[in-house]
Amino acid sequence: MTKATEDAVLLARVADGDHEAFTEIMRTHEDRVFSVCLRILGNRERALDATQETFLTAFRKAHQFEGKSTFGTWVYRIAVNTCFDQLRKQKRRPAEPMPEHLDPADPTAHETVEAAALRPEIQKALASLPPEFRTAIVLSDIEGMSLPDAAQTLGVPVGTMKSRVFRGRRLLANHLGNQNTI
């Protein structure tokens, strides 16, 4: 049984009210969802909140999953939308981020990439990007999603995704002072 098929079976069980199936599917995807949220939001606490909200939404809407995409694509789309909602709310109430030394890496992370924060200058440059470019860079370059999968996650054509990645990389390079590298 493929991973996509296994996820679909688990999600069907979730739609029927099986909480253990939801726990299993959440464990499978929570690290990557958290990683996406962290890279988009740039703040560990807000990323944890967004991850939790993502899975609550997925649980509540499990019966709406139509199988037109993989569960991973569906849940990452929920995560991106949740992050965008938080960013909109943040614009209304700007807050100062915690100093980095007070926001340690997650000691329970299973992969060293997840436990390590982006270098501060890259994190700052990423945070300076408009949300649509930041999300494209996070999904394609940091999370390693293929352009078609990332486009499907964001609900945009592949050409739009390519453009956002290109423009996001260009803006990052300019921000980091590497104009000649792209």
C-alpha angles and dihedrals in degrees: 000000000000122000091249091052091047091051091049091052091048092048091051088054089049090053087055090055101263105152093184090058089052091050090052095049091045092052089052095054107024097092094053093042090051090048092052091047092047093051093047097044099032093213126095097213094048090045091053090050091048091048091051092047090048093057093043088054092046090051093049093046100038090114089059095059105114100185094240087129135017119281088247092058091046095049093044089053089053089049093051092048090048090051092048089051090052092048090052090050090046090056088059093049111028114199133186114248119240115261109268094242089062093051104063125188115272106268091200094058112124097212127051090228090061093047094050120077121221114263107275094245092052092045090051092047091048091050090053093061121097108261096252092055093041091052092048091051092046094050098042106030105026101031094034097229116161115250093249092050093046090047090051090048091053094040094237133120117269090246090058090049091051090050093049092049092048094047092043091052091048091051091047091050091049092048092049093045095248100120093147096053098075 
